[in-house]
Amino acid sequence: MLRKFLHSADNKEAVARLITLIEKDLGFSLFKAIETAKKVLSSHDSSSIDFEQLNIRIHEPITANEFAKFIHRQAEKFEQYLNAFIANSGLDEKEIDTVFITGGSSLVPALREIFVKKFGENKIRGGETFTSVASGLALSSVLFF
């Protein structure tokens, strides 16, 4: 389908690069470049998506504010799910002493702020951001076998 579109496209070079991305299975490599930029944005005001493979060259600066705008709708949904989870738990928010957040998303300022706003900074804990989930799964596998 893309090859048919290529012939009538205004920007043939861009469509050709998209075809290369798909046919050469470069999607995961591009994802990793985006992921790296997101990690930098967790602790810096700006970063860039840098990707160069074959005929594809992407060097796109991005600021933390731009990223926050990109994920605004997802962050709102996340907050709605959190509120529903707490309501369904039967607990009052004031009964929650500690909130342990982990995983790469816990470093995203917009998501972290949802927890801080709801529970207060003094209740938020974290640790082993990129390995704690896997460690917990491994431990639960051991406990259930």
C-alpha positions in Angstrom: 0.0 0.0 0.0 2.8 2.4 0.9 4.6 1.7 -2.4 1.4 2.7 -4.3 1.2 5.8 -2.2 4.8 6.6 -2.8 4.3 7.4 -6.5 1.6 10.0 -5.8 3.1 11.4 -2.6 4.2 15.1 -2.4 7.1 14.1 -0.2 8.4 10.9 -1.8 11.6 10.9 0.3 9.6 10.8 3.6 7.4 7.9 2.4 10.5 6.1 1.2 12.0 6.5 4.7 8.8 5.1 6.2 9.0 2.1 3.9 12.6 1.5 4.9 11.7 1.8 8.6 9.1 -0.9 8.2 10.8 -3.2 5.7 14.2 -3.1 7.6 12.4 -3.6 10.9 13.9 -0.5 12.5 10.8 0.3 14.7 12.4 -1.0 17.9 15.6 0.9 17.3 13.6 4.1 16.8 11.6 3.3 19.9 14.9 3.0 21.9 16.0 6.4 20.6 12.6 7.9 21.8 12.9 6.1 25.1 16.4 7.5 25.6 15.1 11.1 25.1 12.2 10.4 27.5 14.7 9.3 30.2 16.7 12.4 29.8 13.6 14.5 30.1 12.9 12.9 33.5 15.8 15.0 34.9 16.5 17.7 32.4 14.5 20.5 30.7 15.3 19.3 27.2 16.6 16.4 25.1 16.5 15.2 21.6 15.4 12.2 19.7 18.5 11.1 17.8 18.3 8.2 15.3 20.4 7.5 12.2 20.1 4.2 10.3 20.2 3.6 6.6 18.5 6.6 4.9 16.7 7.7 8.0 18.1 10.6 10.0 16.1 12.1 12.9 17.5 14.7 15.2 14.5 16.3 16.9 14.8 18.5 20.0 12.1 18.2 22.6 11.5 20.0 25.8 10.0 18.7 29.0 7.0 21.1 28.5 6.4 19.7 25.0 6.5 16.2 26.3 4.1 17.0 29.1 1.7 18.4 26.4 2.1 15.2 24.3 1.1 13.0 27.2 -1.5 15.2 28.8 -4.5 13.1 27.8 -2.8 9.9 28.9 -1.9 11.5 32.2 -5.5 12.5 32.8 -6.7 8.9 32.1 -4.0 7.6 34.4 -5.3 9.9 37.2 -8.9 8.7 36.6 -7.7 5.1 36.9 -5.9 5.9 40.1 -9.0 7.5 41.6 -11.1 4.6 40.5 -8.6 2.1 42.0 -8.6 3.9 45.3 -12.4 4.2 45.4 -12.7 0.4 44.6 -10.2 -0.5 47.3 -12.5 0.7 50.0 -9.7 2.7 51.6 -9.8 6.4 52.4 -6.8 8.2 50.8 -5.8 9.4 54.3 -5.4 5.7 55.4 -2.6 5.2 52.9 0.8 5.7 54.6 3.2 5.0 51.7 3.0 4.9 48.0 5.7 3.0 46.2 6.1 4.0 42.6 8.5 2.2 40.2 9.2 1.6 36.6 10.3 4.1 34.0 7.0 5.9 34.0 7.5 6.8 37.7 10.3 9.2 36.5 8.0 11.1 34.2 7.3 14.4 36.1 3.7 14.7 35.0 2.9 11.3 36.3 4.9 11.7 39.5 3.0 14.9 40.2 -0.3 13.1 40.1 0.8 11.0 43.1 2.4 14.0 44.9 -0.8 16.0 44.5 -3.0 13.1 45.7 -0.8 11.8 48.6 1.8 14.4 49.3 5.6 14.2 48.7 6.3 12.7 52.1 4.4 9.5 51.3 6.0 8.8 47.9 8.8 6.2 47.8 10.7 4.6 45.0 13.7 2.5 44.3 15.4 0.3 41.7 13.3 2.1 39.1 14.1 -0.2 36.2 14.4 -3.6 38.0 12.0 -3.6 40.9 9.0 -4.8 38.8 11.0 -7.7 37.4 12.3 -8.5 40.8 8.8 -8.6 42.2 7.6 -10.8 39.4 10.5 -13.2 39.9 9.8 -13.3 43.7 6.1 -14.0 43.1 7.0 -16.8 40.6 9.1 -18.4 43.3 6.4 -18.1 45.9 3.7 -19.6 43.6 5.8 -22.6 42.4 
